[in-house]
Amino acid sequence: MASTQAMNDEMMLSYASGTLPAAFDLVVASHLSLNVESRIQVEAMEAVGGAILEKETPIKMSENALSICMSRIETETPKPRKAQSGNYVFPQPLREVVGGDLDSVQWRPIGGGVKQAILPCEGDSSVRLLSIPGGTAIPEHSHEGMELTLVLRGAFVDGQTRYGRGDMEYADDHTEHQPIAEDGETCICLTATDAPLKFNDLIPRILQPFAQI
Ligand code: ZN
């Protein structure tokens, strides 16, 4: 299995090249609003992408060809995305989809105190908000496809790793896990999937069709 870092890099590259499905695009755009390191990484990728495109345009070589090329890259590199501002729980790309902040969400209970809100999204992938009370475990599961989860409030622990606000976890068909919300504050996450989860226990499997998870 590739390292989490390598998988995250691949996800960022797909985002930078505009090839991520809409559900995942929303999670990454929200992550970028909250995480300055990833924002810098994506901006560098977009700059390199611009340079590659420039190479495909025939340029008559002259003494100042390089400086012309560099100035074009500079002018065509997208402006840096704005960092999160204000006291919102939701980053701006998510607020646009929800039509407001946390208090605008229409939650539906899906068992064990966990609530979800499925968000409108184009394409076959799905994206939802999850509200997990502190100390509550998501039933152990594996995946048929990709799953990308961004923490918006509180934190969860998965194995040895803690994910707090702005952190993103990538899982795929190699991952079997049981994220547990940290004791205390309710954990609010944004999660995108492109295939149903595979739960190990019977009860979550019975509830699964109702939760569309
Ligand atoms: Zn998962």
Boltz pocket constraint, residues with backbone or C-beta under 6 A from the ligand:
constraints:
  - pocket:
      binder: B
      contacts: [[A, 141], [A, 142], [A, 143], [A, 147], [A, 171], [A, 177]]
      max_distance: 6.0
